[in-house]
Amino acid sequence: HSHPKGVPEVASAAGFITRLLRGPGGFAEEQLQLFRESLQEALTDHYQHHWFPRTPSRGSGYRCIRINHRLDPLVGRAAGESGLSPRRLFQLLPRELTLWVDPSDVSYRIGEDGSVGVLYRGPPARSPPIGAPDGRGPHLGDRGL
């Protein structure tokens, strides 16, 4: 397995949640930038041993971000670390939001019966090169991301 440091999937998920917080009655842009950075860091840490580019669906439930009448703990933690009121943040986000953050794919659904939207679709992990020392090929960090 690999770790998702600096991968576009994590940046895409954090950016999406941050965009949902923009608008009237929202937060100042500087606060939102701090929140986005804090959320990216929290997601990267949380996914560290649960990121499998060769089997992207493995660990999907663990990586899923849910807001379902309560704030996802990672989003709440990022809000607290960046000085945003988790309660106010919860008021600005959709009541029902599911965000799937998987290698090569970030999707979301707003509402329990809403359709699924795609935020990011990347190339699938390459097959391991012949003679790769661990048989798994390059890790995410080796792709220059």
C-alpha positions, 0 to 999 in steps of 0.5 A: 500500500501507499500513502496519499501525501500530495495526491490530487484526490485528497486536494479535490475532496478538500477543495469541494468541501471548501467550495460548498462553504463559500457564499453569503453568510459564509467565512472569510477567504483566509479562513477558508484557505486555512480550513482547506489546508487543515482538511487536506492534512487531516485526510492525508493522515487519516488515509495513510495506511488505507490507500491502495492504488492497485485495489482502489475500492479497498478501504473505500468505506474507511475513506468515505466522508459523511455528513448525515445530520452530524458533521464528519469528525475529520471535517469538524477537526479541520474546522476547529484547527482553522478557527471556524465554528464547526456548528456554523460550518455544519449549517452551511453544508448540505444536510446529507453529503457523502464523499468517496475519496478513492485512488483515481476517483473522487465522487459525491452525492448530495441527499440520500437519493441524489445522483452521484457526481464525479469530482476527480477521475485520474488514470488507474494505477499502472501495472507493476514493472517487471522486476519491481523489488516489492512486486507492487511497483511504484508508490504514489510518492514516486509518481511526482505528485 
